[in-house]
């Protein structure tokens, strides 16, 4: 029997909320019999759903945070929003983790300000699991910290290695530093400083990773600053989308292509599912107390289900505690 966990879910998170959130939570509850969900949102939304579903509790809230609001200001001002309340329940010990497909900035601000950072963590980092060839790769930071110092990247690498071991099942993860060349002396002064620090302090460090290495399966974890990571992530997502459009146009351009498409329809659907961000459900925020996973704004019900289940796995693997131990050990060495 798996460990019983309680996850708070933002019922208002996402472009198609609350419909897809409710459907996703329903699927998650069906998939994990040891999961309890506390659904945060308007009483008229969360109440009837909780009444109709076992292992779901309603937490009525009166405010919401829109995508275009200033994240930190909204979190400080809207204390009864679904995002803030969801994080507060984790801080109070009434839940073990939090999932939302709402405003990424607001989720990061609430998790950091309300749930709090793991002791010793300078900056929490947002990661994204990408479908690299042969095995997935964790890219972080993908947007939480636009400006970084070399020692931030060292902690990102430490936290990423923990996540790769505990959640992705990689016994000895290879960690790379995103750079413009594989040689240690390549890149900006910042990149060279980060490389030297990772080389000296991180046993899992396997050297610089170029952009082409991210999806090649050469590394299990790739670290960079949040600005570069976010640009990189959006470029990969956009490229994937365009390639599928080109492929569809090519297959539909002739009778022979249409016949071929019919023959490989199942294989293409499987490939699309493997590349879809819905498969992993969201991006883990590493370095905060408790588990926090942030879904994409366009999350489907399948993505919400997978995001809630990923949050539960993070809790059960005690990722926050292992990160705390890793950071404390590094502090003692320093």
C-alpha positions as CSV (number, residue, x, y, z in Angstrom):
1,X,0.0,0.0,0.0
2,X,1.3,3.5,-0.9
3,X,1.7,6.2,1.6
4,X,-1.5,8.2,2.1
5,X,-1.0,11.8,0.9
6,X,-3.1,14.9,0.7
7,X,-2.7,17.3,-2.2
8,X,-4.3,20.8,-2.5
9,X,-5.5,21.6,-6.0
10,X,-6.3,25.1,-7.4
11,X,-9.7,24.6,-9.0
12,X,-9.4,27.9,-10.8
13,X,-6.0,27.2,-12.4
14,X,-5.7,27.1,-16.2
15,X,-7.3,28.4,-19.3
16,X,-10.2,25.9,-19.2
17,X,-10.8,25.8,-15.4
18,X,-12.7,24.7,-13.5
19,X,-14.0,22.1,-15.9
20,X,-10.7,20.4,-16.9
21,X,-9.4,20.7,-13.3
22,X,-12.5,18.8,-11.9
23,X,-12.2,16.2,-14.6
24,X,-8.4,15.8,-13.9
25,X,-8.9,15.5,-10.2
26,X,-11.6,12.9,-10.7
27,X,-9.2,10.8,-12.8
28,X,-6.4,11.3,-10.3
29,X,-8.6,10.0,-7.5
30,X,-9.5,7.0,-9.5
31,X,-5.9,6.3,-10.4
32,X,-4.5,6.6,-6.8
33,X,-6.6,5.0,-4.0
34,X,-4.3,6.5,-1.3
35,X,-4.7,10.0,-2.5
36,X,-6.9,12.7,-0.9
37,X,-7.5,16.0,-2.6
38,X,-8.4,19.3,-1.0
39,X,-10.0,21.4,-3.8
40,X,-9.6,25.1,-3.4
41,X,-12.0,27.5,-5.2
42,X,-15.5,29.0,-5.1
43,X,-17.9,27.2,-2.8
44,X,-20.4,26.6,-5.7
45,X,-17.6,24.9,-7.6
46,X,-15.8,22.8,-5.1
47,X,-18.7,22.0,-2.7
48,X,-20.8,19.9,-5.1
49,X,-17.8,18.1,-6.5
50,X,-16.5,17.2,-3.1
51,X,-19.9,15.9,-2.0
52,X,-20.0,13.7,-5.1
53,X,-16.5,12.3,-4.7
54,X,-14.9,10.3,-1.9
55,X,-11.5,11.4,-0.7
56,X,-12.1,15.0,-1.9
57,X,-12.6,17.9,0.5
58,X,-13.8,21.3,-0.4
59,X,-12.0,24.4,0.7
60,X,-14.1,27.4,-0.3
61,X,-12.2,30.6,-1.3
62,X,-13.5,34.0,-2.3
63,X,-10.6,35.4,-4.5
64,X,-8.7,34.4,-7.6
65,X,-5.4,35.5,-9.2
66,X,-5.6,36.3,-12.9
67,X,-2.8,35.5,-15.3
68,X,-2.0,39.2,-16.0
69,X,-1.7,40.3,-12.3
70,X,1.6,41.1,-10.8
71,X,2.4,37.8,-9.0
72,X,4.0,38.9,-5.7
73,X,1.6,41.8,-5.3
74,X,-1.4,39.6,-5.9
75,X,-0.2,36.9,-3.5
76,X,0.3,39.5,-0.8
77,X,-3.1,41.2,-1.4
78,X,-5.3,38.2,-2.1
79,X,-5.0,36.1,1.0
80,X,-8.1,34.2,0.2
81,X,-7.3,33.3,-3.3
82,X,-7.2,29.6,-4.3
83,X,-3.5,29.7,-4.9
84,X,-2.5,31.3,-1.6
85,X,-5.0,29.2,0.4
86,X,-3.7,26.0,-1.2
87,X,-0.1,26.8,-0.3
88,X,-1.2,27.9,3.2
89,X,-2.8,24.5,3.9
90,X,0.6,22.9,3.1
91,X,2.4,25.2,5.4
92,X,-0.1,24.5,8.2
93,X,0.4,20.7,7.8
94,X,-3.1,20.1,6.6
95,X,-1.8,19.0,3.2
96,X,1.5,17.6,1.8
97,X,1.7,19.3,-1.6
98,X,0.1,21.8,-3.9
99,X,-0.8,21.6,-7.6
100,X,-2.0,24.5,-9.9
101,X,-2.2,25.2,-13.6
102,X,-2.8,28.9,-12.8
103,X,-0.4,31.8,-13.0
104,X,3.1,30.4,-12.9
105,X,4.4,33.6,-11.3
106,X,1.7,33.6,-8.6
107,X,2.4,29.9,-7.8
108,X,6.1,30.6,-7.5
109,X,5.5,33.6,-5.3
110,X,3.0,31.8,-3.1
111,X,5.0,28.6,-2.7
112,X,8.1,30.7,-1.8
113,X,6.5,33.2,0.5
114,X,3.8,31.0,2.1
115,X,5.1,27.5,2.1
116,X,8.7,28.8,2.5
117,X,12.1,27.7,1.3
118,X,14.0,24.7,2.5
119,X,16.6,25.9,5.0
120,X,19.8,26.7,3.1
121,X,18.3,27.0,-0.3
122,X,19.1,30.4,-1.8
123,X,16.6,30.3,-4.7
124,X,13.9,27.6,-5.5
125,X,14.2,26.5,-9.1
126,X,11.4,25.5,-11.5
127,X,12.2,22.3,-13.5
128,X,10.7,20.8,-16.6
129,X,11.0,17.1,-17.6
130,X,11.6,16.9,-21.4
131,X,11.2,13.9,-23.7
132,X,14.9,13.5,-24.6
133,X,15.8,10.6,-26.9
134,X,16.0,7.3,-25.0
135,X,15.3,8.8,-21.6
136,X,13.8,12.0,-20.2
137,X,15.9,15.0,-19.1
138,X,15.2,17.6,-16.4
139,X,15.9,21.2,-17.4
140,X,16.1,23.8,-14.7
141,X,15.7,26.6,-14.0
142,X,12.9,27.3,-16.6
143,X,11.6,30.6,-15.3
144,X,11.8,31.2,-11.5
145,X,15.1,33.1,-11.5
146,X,16.0,35.3,-14.4
147,X,19.2,36.6,-12.8
148,X,21.5,34.0,-11.2
149,X,24.8,33.6,-9.5
150,X,27.1,30.6,-9.9
151,X,26.2,29.2,-6.5
152,X,22.5,29.3,-7.4
153,X,23.3,27.0,-10.3
154,X,25.2,24.6,-8.0
155,X,22.1,24.3,-5.8
156,X,19.9,23.9,-8.9
157,X,22.2,21.0,-9.9
158,X,22.0,19.4,-6.4
159,X,18.2,19.7,-6.3
160,X,17.9,18.4,-9.9
161,X,20.1,15.4,-9.1
162,X,17.9,14.6,-6.2
163,X,14.7,14.8,-8.3
164,X,16.3,12.6,-11.0
165,X,17.2,9.9,-8.5
166,X,14.0,10.0,-6.5
167,X,11.3,10.7,-9.1
168,X,12.8,9.9,-12.5
169,X,14.5,6.7,-11.2
170,X,18.1,7.5,-12.4
171,X,20.5,5.9,-9.9
172,X,23.5,8.0,-11.0
173,X,22.3,11.1,-12.9
174,X,24.6,12.9,-15.2
175,X,24.3,16.7,-14.7
176,X,25.3,19.2,-17.4
177,X,25.6,23.0,-17.5
178,X,24.0,24.6,-20.5
179,X,26.7,26.4,-22.4
180,X,27.8,27.3,-26.0
181,X,30.6,24.7,-26.1
182,X,31.6,21.5,-24.3
183,X,35.0,22.8,-23.2
184,X,35.3,24.1,-19.6
185,X,36.7,27.4,-20.7
186,X,33.8,28.2,-23.1
187,X,31.0,30.7,-22.5
188,X,30.6,33.9,-20.5
189,X,32.5,34.7,-17.3
190,X,29.4,33.6,-15.5
191,X,29.3,30.3,-17.3
192,X,33.0,29.6,-16.7
193,X,32.6,30.4,-13.0
194,X,29.6,28.1,-12.7
195,X,31.5,25.4,-14.6
196,X,34.4,25.6,-12.1
197,X,32.1,25.5,-9.1
198,X,30.1,22.5,-10.4
199,X,33.3,20.7,-11.3
200,X,34.7,21.2,-7.8
201,X,31.6,20.6,-5.7
202,X,29.2,18.3,-7.6
203,X,30.1,14.6,-8.0
204,X,27.3,14.2,-10.6
205,X,28.7,16.9,-12.9
206,X,29.4,15.6,-16.4
207,X,30.5,18.8,-18.1
208,X,29.0,21.5,-20.3
209,X,25.8,20.7,-22.3
210,X,25.2,22.4,-25.6
211,X,21.7,23.2,-26.8
212,X,21.7,20.2,-29.1
213,X,22.5,17.9,-26.2
214,X,19.3,18.6,-24.2
215,X,17.1,16.3,-26.2
216,X,19.9,13.9,-27.3
217,X,19.8,12.0,-24.0
218,X,23.4,12.8,-23.1
219,X,22.4,14.2,-19.7
220,X,19.8,13.5,-17.1
221,X,19.8,17.0,-15.7
222,X,20.7,20.3,-17.4
223,X,21.0,23.5,-15.4
224,X,21.0,27.1,-16.4
225,X,19.5,30.5,-15.3
226,X,15.8,31.0,-15.5
227,X,15.9,33.4,-18.4
228,X,17.9,31.1,-20.7
229,X,16.0,28.1,-19.5
230,X,12.6,29.6,-20.3
231,X,13.6,30.7,-23.7
232,X,15.0,27.2,-24.4
233,X,11.9,25.5,-23.1
234,X,9.6,27.7,-25.2
235,X,11.8,27.1,-28.3
236,X,11.6,23.4,-27.9
237,X,7.8,23.5,-27.4
238,X,7.3,25.7,-30.5
239,X,9.6,23.6,-32.6
240,X,7.8,20.4,-31.7
241,X,4.4,22.0,-32.6
242,X,5.7,23.2,-35.9
243,X,7.3,19.9,-36.9
244,X,4.0,18.1,-36.3
245,X,2.2,20.7,-38.4
246,X,4.7,20.2,-41.3
247,X,4.4,16.4,-40.9
248,X,0.6,16.6,-41.1
249,X,0.7,18.9,-44.2
250,X,3.2,16.5,-45.9
251,X,1.0,13.5,-45.2
252,X,-2.2,15.1,-46.3
253,X,-0.7,16.5,-49.6
254,X,-1.3,13.3,-51.7
255,X,-3.3,10.1,-51.8
256,X,-0.1,8.1,-51.1
257,X,0.6,10.3,-48.1
258,X,-2.9,9.9,-46.7
259,X,-2.7,6.1,-47.1
260,X,0.7,6.2,-45.2
261,X,-0.8,8.3,-42.5
262,X,-3.6,5.8,-42.0
263,X,-1.1,3.0,-41.7
264,X,1.0,4.8,-39.0
265,X,-1.9,6.6,-37.3
266,X,-1.4,4.7,-34.0
267,X,2.4,5.2,-34.0
268,X,2.0,8.9,-34.6
269,X,-0.5,9.2,-31.8
270,X,1.9,7.4,-29.5
271,X,4.7,9.7,-30.5
272,X,2.6,12.8,-30.0
273,X,1.7,11.6,-26.5
274,X,5.3,11.0,-25.7
275,X,6.3,14.5,-26.7
276,X,3.3,16.2,-25.1
277,X,3.9,18.2,-21.9
278,X,0.6,16.7,-20.6
279,X,2.5,13.4,-20.0
280,X,4.4,14.8,-17.0
281,X,1.6,17.2,-15.9
282,X,3.7,20.1,-14.8
283,X,6.9,21.6,-13.6
284,X,8.2,20.8,-10.1
285,X,9.3,23.8,-8.0
286,X,12.4,22.5,-6.1
287,X,13.6,24.0,-2.9
288,X,10.4,24.8,-1.1
289,X,9.0,23.1,1.9
290,X,6.5,20.5,0.7
291,X,5.8,19.5,-2.9
292,X,4.7,22.0,-5.5
293,X,4.0,21.3,-9.1
294,X,2.9,24.0,-11.6
295,X,1.0,22.9,-14.7
296,X,0.8,24.6,-18.1
297,X,-2.0,27.2,-18.5
298,X,-3.4,25.2,-21.4
299,X,-3.5,22.0,-19.3
300,X,-6.0,19.3,-20.3
301,X,-7.8,17.0,-17.9
302,X,-5.1,14.4,-18.6
303,X,-2.4,17.0,-17.7
304,X,-4.2,17.9,-14.5
305,X,-4.4,14.2,-13.5
306,X,-0.8,13.7,-14.2
307,X,0.2,16.9,-12.4
308,X,-1.7,15.8,-9.2
309,X,-0.2,12.3,-9.4
310,X,3.3,13.8,-9.9
311,X,2.8,16.0,-6.8
312,X,1.8,12.9,-4.8
313,X,4.9,11.0,-6.0
314,X,7.1,13.9,-5.0
315,X,5.6,13.8,-1.5
316,X,6.0,10.1,-1.2
317,X,9.7,10.2,-2.3
318,X,10.4,12.9,0.3
319,X,12.1,15.1,-2.2
320,X,12.0,18.2,0.0
321,X,13.7,16.4,2.9
322,X,16.4,14.8,0.6
323,X,17.1,18.3,-0.9
324,X,17.4,19.7,2.7
325,X,19.9,17.0,3.6
326,X,21.9,17.6,0.4
327,X,22.0,21.3,0.9
328,X,22.9,21.0,4.6
329,X,25.7,18.5,3.7
330,X,27.1,21.0,1.2
331,X,27.0,23.8,3.7
332,X,29.0,21.7,6.2
333,X,31.6,21.0,3.6
334,X,31.9,24.8,2.9
